[in-house]
Amino acid sequence: MNTFRGRFKRSLLPLLLSAAAACAHAANPIVPGWYADPEIRILKGQYWIFPTYSAKDDTPGQQLGFTPIFTAEQQRMRARSDLIWAPFLAQTFLDTFSSPDLVHWTKHPRVLDVKDVAWAAYAVWAPSAIEHQGKYYLFFGANDIKANGQLGGIGVAVSDKPEGPFRDALGKPLIGAIHNGAQPIDQMAFKDDDGQLYMYYGGWKHLNVVKLAPDLKSVVPFKDGQTYKEITPDKEYVEGPFMAKRKGIYYLMWSEGEWTGADYSVAYAMGSSPSGPFKRIGKILQQDAAVATGAGHHSVLQLPGGDEWVIAYHRHPLGDKDGNHRQLAIEKLEFNLDGTIKPVKLTTQGAAPHPLAATP
């Protein structure tokens, strides 16, 4: 009898462990290290988060022992101390993270590196990834340009796999100038239901939308002849735009406040077309003095199989005064019956698991 009971208990153990894992939530922050500006996507049967590398992490195994190699031109650009805040010099690559269930994340280091983008030298920021015609495209900002004539802006790289490696697709920025007062940073690629691809971008309190060409390697005019259409939704807009669509409504979201500060936050507006007009509704994400500060620069994702959504964002740990010390978090995102968005509650627990069926 004891032998049978032992065998019975052992036979149940894998099932019990599996059930426990299925009930486990992700802990916030979801991955170690200092990362920011996360974009969450579903690509090739996995969840992916593409973030900005925010600051050096001295934890063993976190970016130590790698010496970047720069061309003479990249070294010249990096020597412009009058243009560059020193922490931006470390931002020369992008990592990504994949997960089958929103809970267990695998790091894929250096999916994009300036060694593969000759015109980029520092301040590689805010990646946006999208699958298109069997390829994976990664839009990114580089060089934090301050004026027209300075090399930098928004680039596009391409790969056969979401984990890269991504290579520069153009040999130059896709958008390398300032239009309508919008610094070319914080780009987000959005595919509408009709297949048209748009890109939303802009810092310095101005937001532009452009139409992407079918090959994603250029921008094309709208029907009214404009190429860079300003759609700044509110005077409080700062940066970090994101577009989502639900039940025919376009949700334009963005970050407000100072990005290193405790009051960094996310607001949104609603509209009936991808280029507006948009009506500001209010804030949905901001600091919680009991959990974290500086909650902002987010992305959202509808989970397969229903109307469940999650929001990925970065935040500062309590008591940490270094503005570049940002961590990645995921929470549940919920809508009211009228389509407006409920304020997001910051947690240490994170999102519930939502496994995906893997695809080849």
C-alpha positions as CSV (number, residue, x, y, z in Angstrom):
1,M,0.0,0.0,0.0
2,N,2.8,2.4,0.9
3,T,4.6,1.6,-2.4
4,F,1.4,2.3,-4.3
5,R,0.8,5.6,-2.5
6,G,4.4,6.6,-3.2
7,R,4.0,5.8,-6.9
8,F,0.7,7.7,-6.9
9,K,2.1,10.8,-5.3
10,R,5.1,10.7,-7.7
11,S,2.7,10.4,-10.7
12,L,0.8,13.5,-9.5
13,L,3.9,15.6,-8.9
14,P,4.4,16.7,-12.6
15,L,0.7,17.6,-12.8
16,L,0.9,19.6,-9.5
17,L,4.0,21.4,-10.6
18,S,2.5,22.2,-14.0
19,A,-0.7,23.5,-12.4
20,A,1.3,25.7,-10.0
21,A,3.3,27.1,-12.8
22,A,0.1,27.9,-14.7
23,C,-1.2,29.8,-11.8
24,A,2.0,31.8,-11.2
25,H,2.1,35.4,-12.1
26,A,5.1,37.3,-13.5
27,A,6.9,39.3,-10.9
28,N,7.5,43.0,-11.6
29,P,10.1,43.8,-12.8
30,I,9.7,41.0,-15.3
31,V,13.4,40.8,-16.2
32,P,16.7,41.8,-14.5
33,G,18.6,44.8,-15.6
34,W,17.9,48.5,-16.4
35,Y,15.6,48.7,-19.5
36,A,13.0,51.1,-20.7
37,D,10.4,51.9,-23.4
38,P,9.1,48.4,-23.9
39,E,7.1,47.4,-26.9
40,I,5.2,44.1,-26.5
41,R,4.2,42.1,-29.6
42,I,3.2,38.6,-30.6
43,L,5.6,37.3,-33.2
44,K,6.1,33.7,-34.4
45,G,4.0,32.2,-31.7
46,Q,5.8,34.0,-28.8
47,Y,5.4,37.1,-26.8
48,W,8.3,39.5,-27.5
49,I,9.4,42.7,-25.6
50,F,11.7,45.1,-27.4
51,P,13.1,47.7,-25.0
52,T,15.7,50.4,-24.8
53,Y,18.9,49.4,-22.9
54,S,18.8,52.0,-20.2
55,A,22.0,51.7,-18.1
56,K,24.8,49.4,-17.2
57,D,23.9,46.6,-14.8
58,D,26.7,45.2,-12.7
59,T,24.9,41.9,-12.1
60,P,27.1,39.1,-13.3
61,G,26.3,38.3,-16.9
62,Q,24.6,41.6,-17.6
63,Q,26.5,43.2,-20.5
64,L,29.9,42.9,-18.9
65,G,33.1,42.0,-20.8
66,F,31.9,43.4,-24.2
67,T,33.9,46.0,-25.9
68,P,32.1,47.7,-28.8
69,I,34.0,48.5,-32.0
70,F,33.2,51.8,-33.7
71,T,34.2,53.1,-37.1
72,A,36.1,56.4,-37.4
73,E,32.9,58.2,-38.4
74,Q,31.0,56.7,-35.4
75,Q,33.9,57.8,-33.1
76,R,33.7,61.3,-34.5
77,M,30.0,61.5,-33.8
78,R,30.5,60.1,-30.3
79,A,33.2,62.8,-29.6
80,R,30.6,65.6,-29.7
81,S,30.3,66.1,-26.0
82,D,28.4,69.3,-26.7
83,L,25.5,67.3,-28.1
84,I,25.6,64.1,-26.0
85,W,24.6,63.4,-22.4
86,A,27.2,60.9,-21.3
87,P,24.8,58.0,-20.3
88,F,23.6,57.9,-23.9
89,L,27.0,56.8,-25.1
90,A,26.3,53.3,-23.6
91,Q,23.1,52.9,-25.6
92,T,24.7,51.3,-28.7
93,F,22.6,48.1,-29.0
94,L,19.2,46.6,-28.3
95,D,18.3,43.4,-26.5
96,T,15.0,41.6,-26.7
97,F,13.1,39.1,-24.6
98,S,10.7,36.3,-25.6
99,S,8.1,34.4,-23.6
100,P,5.6,31.6,-24.2
101,D,3.3,32.7,-21.4
102,L,4.0,36.3,-20.2
103,V,5.7,34.9,-17.1
104,H,8.9,33.1,-18.2
105,W,11.2,35.4,-20.3
106,T,14.3,34.5,-22.3
107,K,16.9,37.2,-23.1
108,H,18.2,37.5,-26.7
109,P,21.2,39.9,-26.4
110,R,22.3,42.5,-29.0
111,V,19.6,41.8,-31.6
112,L,20.7,45.1,-33.1
113,D,24.1,46.7,-32.7
114,V,25.6,49.9,-34.2
115,K,28.3,47.8,-35.8
116,D,25.5,46.9,-38.2
117,V,24.2,50.5,-38.6
118,A,27.0,52.7,-39.9
119,W,25.2,56.0,-39.3
120,A,24.2,55.2,-35.7
121,A,26.7,55.9,-32.9
122,Y,24.8,56.2,-29.6
123,A,21.3,56.9,-28.0
124,V,19.7,53.8,-29.7
125,W,16.2,54.0,-28.4
126,A,12.6,52.8,-28.3
127,P,12.5,49.9,-30.8
128,S,9.3,49.0,-32.6
129,A,9.0,45.6,-34.3
130,I,6.6,44.3,-36.8
131,E,6.3,41.2,-39.1
132,H,5.7,42.0,-42.7
133,Q,5.7,39.6,-45.7
134,G,7.7,37.0,-44.0
135,K,10.4,39.4,-42.6
136,Y,10.8,41.2,-39.3
137,Y,11.3,44.9,-39.3
138,L,12.7,46.8,-36.4
139,F,12.3,50.6,-36.2
140,F,14.7,52.5,-33.8
141,G,15.9,55.9,-33.0
142,A,19.6,56.8,-32.9
143,N,21.9,59.8,-32.1
144,D,19.3,62.0,-30.3
145,I,19.6,64.6,-33.0
146,K,19.2,68.2,-31.9
147,A,18.9,70.0,-35.3
148,N,18.6,69.3,-39.0
149,G,21.9,68.6,-40.5
150,Q,23.0,66.3,-37.6
151,L,23.2,62.7,-38.7
152,G,20.6,60.5,-37.0
153,G,16.9,60.0,-36.5
154,I,14.7,57.0,-37.1
155,G,16.1,53.9,-38.8
156,V,14.8,50.6,-39.9
157,A,16.5,47.2,-39.8
158,V,15.4,43.8,-41.1
159,S,15.8,40.2,-40.1
160,D,14.5,36.8,-40.9
161,K,13.8,36.1,-37.2
162,P,12.4,38.2,-34.4
163,E,15.5,37.5,-32.3
164,G,17.7,38.9,-35.0
165,P,20.3,39.7,-35.9
166,F,18.8,42.8,-37.5
167,R,20.8,44.7,-40.2
168,D,20.3,48.2,-41.4
169,A,17.9,48.2,-44.3
170,L,18.7,51.6,-45.8
171,G,22.2,52.7,-45.0
172,K,20.7,56.0,-43.7
173,P,17.9,57.1,-41.5
174,L,14.3,56.5,-42.7
175,I,13.4,59.9,-41.1
176,G,16.5,62.0,-40.5
177,A,15.1,65.5,-40.1
178,I,12.8,67.5,-37.7
179,H,9.3,68.0,-39.1
180,N,6.6,70.0,-37.4
181,G,8.9,70.5,-34.4
182,A,8.9,66.7,-33.6
183,Q,12.3,65.2,-32.8
184,P,12.5,61.9,-34.7
185,I,12.4,59.5,-31.8
186,D,10.0,57.1,-30.1
187,Q,8.6,55.5,-33.3
188,M,5.8,53.0,-33.2
189,A,4.7,50.9,-36.3
190,F,1.0,50.2,-36.5
191,K,-0.8,48.0,-39.1
192,D,-4.5,48.9,-39.5
193,D,-7.2,46.3,-40.4
194,D,-7.0,47.2,-44.1
195,G,-3.3,46.4,-44.1
196,Q,-2.0,50.0,-44.3
197,L,1.0,50.6,-42.2
198,Y,1.6,53.8,-40.2
199,M,4.3,55.1,-38.0
200,Y,3.7,57.4,-35.0
201,Y,6.7,59.2,-33.6
202,G,7.9,62.4,-32.0
203,G,9.5,64.0,-29.0
204,W,9.8,67.7,-27.9
205,K,6.0,67.8,-27.4
206,H,5.1,67.2,-31.0
207,L,3.6,64.0,-32.5
208,N,3.6,63.1,-36.2
209,V,2.1,60.2,-38.1
210,V,3.4,59.0,-41.5
211,K,2.3,56.3,-43.9
212,L,4.8,53.7,-44.6
213,A,5.4,52.4,-48.1
214,P,4.5,48.7,-48.8
215,D,8.2,47.7,-48.4
216,L,8.5,49.7,-45.1
217,K,11.6,51.4,-46.4
218,S,10.1,54.9,-47.1
219,V,7.2,57.1,-46.2
220,V,4.5,58.1,-48.7
221,P,2.1,61.1,-48.7
222,F,-1.5,61.0,-47.4
223,K,-4.3,61.7,-49.8
224,D,-4.2,65.4,-48.8
225,G,-0.6,65.6,-50.0
226,Q,1.0,65.8,-46.5
227,T,3.7,63.4,-45.7
228,Y,4.5,64.3,-42.1
229,K,1.1,64.9,-40.5
230,E,1.1,66.5,-37.1
231,I,-1.5,65.1,-34.7
232,T,-0.3,66.3,-31.3
233,P,-3.3,65.4,-29.2
234,D,-2.8,67.6,-26.2
235,K,-0.5,70.3,-24.9
236,E,0.7,67.9,-22.2
237,Y,2.0,65.4,-24.8
238,V,5.8,64.8,-24.5
239,E,6.8,61.6,-26.2
240,G,6.3,57.8,-26.4
241,P,3.3,57.5,-28.7
242,F,1.4,54.2,-29.1
243,M,-1.6,53.3,-31.2
244,A,-4.1,50.5,-30.5
245,K,-7.4,49.7,-32.1
246,R,-10.4,48.1,-30.3
247,K,-13.9,47.6,-31.6
248,G,-13.4,50.2,-34.4
249,I,-12.0,52.9,-32.0
250,Y,-8.4,54.2,-32.3
251,Y,-6.7,54.7,-29.0
252,L,-3.8,57.1,-29.2
253,M,-1.6,57.0,-26.1
254,W,1.5,58.9,-25.1
255,S,3.8,59.8,-22.2
256,E,3.7,63.1,-20.2
257,G,6.0,64.6,-17.7
258,E,9.8,64.5,-17.4
259,W,11.2,61.0,-18.3
260,T,13.6,60.8,-15.4
261,G,11.1,62.2,-12.9
262,A,8.6,60.5,-10.5
263,D,5.6,62.1,-12.4
264,Y,6.3,60.5,-15.7
265,S,2.9,59.1,-16.8
266,V,0.7,57.9,-19.7
267,A,-2.4,59.5,-21.0
268,Y,-4.7,58.6,-24.0
269,A,-7.2,59.9,-26.5
270,M,-9.9,58.3,-28.6
271,G,-10.7,58.8,-32.3
272,S,-12.4,57.3,-35.3
273,S,-9.4,57.2,-37.7
274,P,-5.7,56.5,-37.5
275,S,-4.9,60.2,-38.0
276,G,-7.6,61.6,-35.8
277,P,-9.0,63.9,-34.7
278,F,-8.5,62.6,-31.2
279,K,-10.2,63.6,-28.0
280,R,-8.1,63.4,-24.8
281,I,-9.7,61.3,-22.1
282,G,-7.2,61.2,-19.3
283,K,-4.3,59.4,-17.6
284,I,-4.3,55.7,-17.3
285,L,-0.8,55.0,-15.8
286,Q,1.2,56.9,-13.2
287,Q,3.3,56.5,-10.1
288,D,2.2,54.7,-7.0
289,A,4.2,55.8,-3.9
290,A,3.9,52.3,-2.4
291,V,5.1,50.5,-5.5
292,A,7.2,52.5,-8.0
293,T,7.6,56.0,-9.6
294,G,8.0,57.3,-13.1
295,A,5.6,54.8,-14.8
296,G,5.5,55.6,-18.5
297,H,6.6,54.9,-22.1
298,H,4.3,51.9,-22.6
299,S,2.8,49.6,-25.1
300,V,-0.4,47.5,-25.0
301,L,-1.4,44.1,-26.4
302,Q,-4.7,42.3,-26.9
303,L,-4.2,38.7,-25.8
304,P,-5.4,36.0,-28.3
305,G,-8.8,34.5,-27.8
306,G,-10.8,37.3,-26.4
307,D,-10.9,40.9,-25.1
308,E,-8.1,40.6,-22.5
309,W,-5.3,43.2,-22.7
310,V,-2.0,43.9,-21.0
311,I,0.2,46.9,-20.8
312,A,4.0,46.9,-20.7
313,Y,5.8,49.9,-19.4
314,H,8.9,51.0,-17.5
315,R,9.2,52.4,-14.0
316,H,11.7,53.5,-11.4
317,P,12.3,51.6,-8.2
318,L,11.4,53.4,-5.0
319,G,14.3,55.4,-3.5
320,D,16.5,55.2,-6.6
321,K,17.5,58.7,-7.8
322,D,19.2,57.7,-11.0
323,G,16.9,58.6,-13.9
324,N,18.4,55.9,-16.1
325,H,17.5,53.1,-13.6
326,R,14.3,51.9,-15.2
327,Q,12.7,48.5,-15.0
328,L,10.2,46.6,-17.1
329,A,6.7,45.7,-15.8
330,I,3.5,44.3,-17.2
331,E,0.0,44.7,-15.8
332,K,-3.6,44.0,-16.8
333,L,-5.3,46.6,-18.9
334,E,-9.1,46.9,-18.6
335,F,-11.8,48.8,-20.5
336,N,-15.1,50.3,-19.2
337,L,-18.4,49.5,-20.9
338,D,-18.2,52.8,-22.8
339,G,-14.8,52.0,-24.2
340,T,-12.8,54.2,-22.0
341,I,-9.8,52.7,-20.2
342,K,-9.6,52.0,-16.5
343,P,-6.7,53.4,-14.6
344,V,-3.9,50.8,-14.4
345,K,-2.9,49.6,-10.9
346,L,0.8,49.2,-10.4
347,T,1.7,45.9,-8.8
348,T,4.7,43.7,-7.9
349,Q,2.7,40.7,-8.8
350,G,2.5,41.5,-12.5
351,A,0.4,39.9,-15.2
352,A,-1.3,36.5,-15.1
353,P,0.0,33.8,-17.4
354,H,-1.5,33.5,-20.9
355,P,0.3,30.7,-22.7
356,L,0.5,30.8,-26.5
357,A,0.5,27.9,-28.9
358,A,4.0,27.8,-30.5
359,T,4.2,28.0,-34.3
360,P,7.2,27.0,-36.5
